[in-house]
Amino acid sequence: MSFPPIHRQVVVPAAVPEAFEAFTARIGEWWPVDRFSVHGAGSTAAFRDGELVETGANGGSEAVWGTVLDWRPPRSFRMTWHPGRDAAKASVVEVSFAPVGDDATLVTVTHSGWETLDARDEYRQGWPAVLSSLAATWPAAPAKETEDLILVLQHIPAPGAGDPFEHPLFKAHASFLEGLYERGILVAAGPFPASGEGMTIVRAGDATEAAAIVHDAHFADESVTGGLLEVRVRPWVVMLHGSSLA
């Protein structure tokens, strides 16, 4: 059975090059090794010679988490992923960095290759904690007026979900969309015919609000937290619009 990738996201208050540098060159400063590592608390991780390597406390044993497959600073990198597992059963992790206004970045982890790794639910819950640790390396950014930021929320049915419109949790998704409408940030929302997939367009007043929208898309929509839908948020640069986006 083929399983779609999982996407986990966070907005950090830093420009794209700084966000990329923090995730890669400074990964050992923020990665929560006490929860997600091979050797546990006191170890550290670093990219070295095309691999992501964990070193145990006091320079102890090493564990290779994966090998870099594609390196495109500051926009993305892609690597195999097998911490504590046989490299022959590696999955694939891609991390991308997209600007949200001038001084913030949407960091997206896309984890695929579940045909070789039976740990989808584990990583589905784990990546948000990792990204929260990344975001915590910066102080909270003050609200800053800027031009409207347009975000697109893409929803697809989770594996084995069946027809999402017939599922009891779909009411929670409708309630989430209603909440966006009540906040005055919903531009449009609706499904693609016969696919079970959908798209929502929202307007954020600044990067702080965009960060809240990304967080809520992953954690305030019970159809997502309950496993009915998967969501991916993408910044959208609108070059031409009609009255609905004016």
C-alpha positions as CSV (number, residue, x, y, z in Angstrom):
1,M,0.0,0.0,0.0
2,S,1.3,3.5,-0.9
3,F,1.1,6.2,1.8
4,P,1.3,9.9,0.9
5,P,4.0,12.1,2.6
6,I,3.3,13.9,5.8
7,H,3.9,17.6,6.0
8,R,4.7,19.4,9.2
9,Q,5.3,23.2,9.3
10,V,6.2,26.2,11.3
11,V,6.8,29.9,10.7
12,V,9.9,31.3,12.2
13,P,10.7,35.0,12.6
14,A,13.8,35.0,10.4
15,A,14.6,35.5,6.7
16,V,15.1,32.4,4.6
17,P,18.9,32.3,4.7
18,E,18.9,32.6,8.4
19,A,16.3,29.9,8.8
20,F,18.2,27.6,6.6
21,E,21.4,28.2,8.5
22,A,19.7,27.6,11.8
23,F,18.3,24.3,10.6
24,T,21.5,23.0,9.1
25,A,24.7,24.6,10.5
26,R,23.2,25.0,14.0
27,I,21.0,21.9,14.3
28,G,23.0,20.7,17.3
29,E,22.0,23.8,19.3
30,W,18.2,23.2,19.2
31,W,17.4,19.6,18.2
32,P,15.6,17.9,21.1
33,V,18.0,15.0,21.6
34,D,16.5,14.1,24.9
35,R,13.3,13.0,23.0
36,F,14.4,12.3,19.5
37,S,17.8,10.8,19.1
38,V,19.7,7.5,19.2
39,H,22.0,8.2,22.2
40,G,19.7,10.4,24.2
41,A,20.3,13.5,26.4
42,G,23.8,15.0,26.2
43,S,24.3,14.0,22.6
44,T,24.5,16.4,19.7
45,A,23.8,16.3,15.9
46,A,25.6,17.9,13.0
47,F,25.9,17.7,9.2
48,R,29.3,16.3,8.3
49,D,30.6,15.2,4.9
50,G,27.2,14.8,3.4
51,E,25.7,13.0,6.4
52,L,23.7,14.0,9.5
53,V,25.6,12.4,12.4
54,E,24.7,12.2,16.0
55,T,27.5,12.0,18.5
56,G,26.9,10.7,22.0
57,A,27.7,12.6,25.2
58,N,31.3,13.4,25.8
59,G,32.3,12.5,22.2
60,G,30.9,9.0,22.5
61,S,29.5,6.6,19.9
62,E,28.2,8.0,16.6
63,A,25.0,7.3,14.7
64,V,24.3,8.3,11.2
65,W,20.7,9.6,10.8
66,G,20.8,9.9,7.0
67,T,22.7,11.0,3.9
68,V,22.1,14.2,1.9
69,L,20.6,13.6,-1.5
70,D,20.1,17.2,-2.6
71,W,21.4,20.4,-1.2
72,R,20.0,23.7,-2.4
73,P,20.7,26.5,0.1
74,P,18.9,28.4,1.2
75,R,15.7,27.0,-0.3
76,S,15.8,23.3,0.5
77,F,17.6,20.1,1.2
78,R,16.6,16.4,0.9
79,M,18.1,13.4,2.7
80,T,17.6,9.8,3.5
81,W,16.3,9.2,7.1
82,H,17.0,6.2,9.3
83,P,18.0,7.2,12.9
84,G,18.6,4.0,14.8
85,R,17.5,1.9,11.9
86,D,19.1,0.0,9.0
87,A,20.0,2.4,6.1
88,A,18.4,-0.1,3.7
89,K,15.0,0.8,5.3
90,A,15.5,4.6,5.1
91,S,12.6,6.9,4.4
92,V,13.2,10.4,2.8
93,V,13.0,13.8,4.5
94,E,12.9,17.1,2.6
95,V,13.0,20.4,4.4
96,S,12.0,23.6,2.4
97,F,12.2,27.2,3.3
98,A,9.7,29.7,1.8
99,P,9.5,33.5,2.5
100,V,6.5,34.8,4.4
101,G,6.8,38.5,3.9
102,D,10.3,40.0,4.3
103,D,11.3,38.8,7.8
104,A,9.7,35.4,8.3
105,T,10.1,31.9,6.8
106,L,7.7,29.0,6.5
107,V,9.7,25.8,7.2
108,T,8.1,22.7,5.8
109,V,9.2,19.1,6.6
110,T,8.0,16.6,4.0
111,H,8.5,13.0,5.2
112,S,7.9,10.3,2.6
113,G,8.9,6.7,1.9
114,W,6.5,5.0,4.3
115,E,6.6,1.8,2.3
116,T,9.9,1.0,4.0
117,L,9.2,2.4,7.4
118,D,6.3,1.5,9.7
119,A,6.4,4.6,11.9
120,R,4.2,7.1,10.2
121,D,2.1,7.9,13.2
122,E,5.2,8.3,15.4
123,Y,6.7,10.8,13.0
124,R,3.4,12.5,12.4
125,Q,3.4,13.4,16.1
126,G,7.1,13.9,16.5
127,W,8.0,16.5,13.8
128,P,5.8,19.2,15.4
129,A,7.8,19.0,18.6
130,V,11.1,19.2,16.6
131,L,9.9,22.3,14.7
132,S,8.7,23.9,17.9
133,S,12.2,23.5,19.2
134,L,13.5,25.2,16.1
135,A,11.1,28.1,16.4
136,A,12.1,28.6,20.1
137,T,15.6,29.6,19.1
138,W,14.3,33.0,18.2
139,P,12.5,35.4,20.5
140,A,8.9,36.1,19.7
141,A,8.6,38.7,16.9
142,P,6.5,41.8,17.5
143,A,3.5,42.4,15.3
144,K,4.5,44.3,12.2
145,E,2.2,45.8,9.7
146,T,2.9,44.8,6.2
147,E,1.1,44.0,3.0
148,D,-1.5,41.2,3.2
149,L,0.1,37.8,3.0
150,I,-1.9,35.2,1.2
151,L,-1.7,31.6,2.3
152,V,-3.1,28.5,0.6
153,L,-4.1,25.5,2.8
154,Q,-4.1,22.3,0.8
155,H,-6.1,19.4,2.3
156,I,-5.9,15.7,1.2
157,P,-7.6,12.7,2.8
158,A,-5.3,10.7,5.1
159,P,-4.5,7.1,4.2
160,G,-7.5,4.8,4.8
161,A,-9.9,7.8,5.5
162,G,-12.3,6.9,2.8
163,D,-14.7,9.6,1.6
164,P,-13.9,12.5,3.9
165,F,-17.3,14.2,3.3
166,E,-19.1,11.2,4.9
167,H,-16.8,11.0,7.9
168,P,-18.0,12.4,11.2
169,L,-14.8,14.4,11.6
170,F,-15.6,16.4,8.5
171,K,-17.9,18.5,10.6
172,A,-14.9,19.6,12.6
173,H,-13.2,20.8,9.3
174,A,-16.3,22.8,8.4
175,S,-16.2,24.4,11.9
176,F,-12.5,25.2,11.4
177,L,-13.3,27.0,8.1
178,E,-16.2,28.8,9.8
179,G,-13.8,30.1,12.4
180,L,-11.5,31.5,9.7
181,Y,-14.5,33.2,8.2
182,E,-15.5,34.7,11.6
183,R,-11.9,36.0,12.0
184,G,-12.3,37.9,8.7
185,I,-9.4,36.1,7.1
186,L,-11.1,33.6,4.8
187,V,-11.0,34.4,1.1
188,A,-12.3,31.2,-0.4
189,A,-12.6,27.5,0.5
190,G,-13.9,24.4,-1.3
191,P,-13.2,20.9,-2.6
192,F,-11.9,19.7,-6.0
193,P,-14.7,17.6,-7.5
194,A,-14.6,13.9,-7.0
195,S,-11.0,13.9,-5.5
196,G,-11.7,14.3,-1.8
197,E,-9.1,17.1,-1.8
198,G,-9.7,20.7,-1.0
199,M,-8.1,24.1,-0.9
200,T,-8.6,27.1,1.4
201,I,-7.2,30.6,0.8
202,V,-6.7,32.9,3.7
203,R,-5.3,36.4,4.2
204,A,-2.9,37.2,7.0
205,G,-2.2,40.8,8.0
206,D,1.5,40.1,9.0
207,A,3.9,37.3,9.7
208,T,2.8,36.9,13.2
209,E,-0.8,36.2,12.1
210,A,0.6,33.9,9.3
211,A,2.4,31.9,12.0
212,A,-0.8,31.5,13.9
213,I,-2.7,30.4,10.8
214,V,0.0,27.7,10.1
215,H,-0.2,26.5,13.7
216,D,-4.0,26.4,13.7
217,A,-4.1,24.6,10.3
218,H,-2.2,21.7,11.9
219,F,-3.5,21.8,15.5
220,A,-6.8,23.6,15.7
221,D,-8.6,21.7,12.9
222,E,-9.8,18.4,14.6
223,S,-10.2,16.8,11.2
224,V,-6.4,17.1,10.9
225,T,-5.5,16.2,14.4
226,G,-8.0,13.3,14.3
227,G,-6.3,11.8,11.2
228,L,-9.0,12.4,8.6
229,L,-7.1,15.1,6.6
230,E,-3.5,16.0,6.0
231,V,-2.7,19.7,5.5
232,R,0.0,21.7,3.8
233,V,0.2,25.4,3.9
234,R,1.9,27.4,1.1
235,P,2.6,31.1,0.8
236,W,1.0,32.5,-2.4
237,V,2.4,35.6,-4.2
238,V,-0.6,37.1,-5.9
239,M,0.4,39.0,-9.0
240,L,-3.0,39.7,-10.4
241,H,-6.4,39.7,-8.7
242,G,-10.0,40.7,-9.0
243,S,-12.3,42.3,-6.6
244,S,-12.4,39.3,-4.1
245,L,-8.7,39.7,-3.3
246,A,-8.6,43.5,-3.6
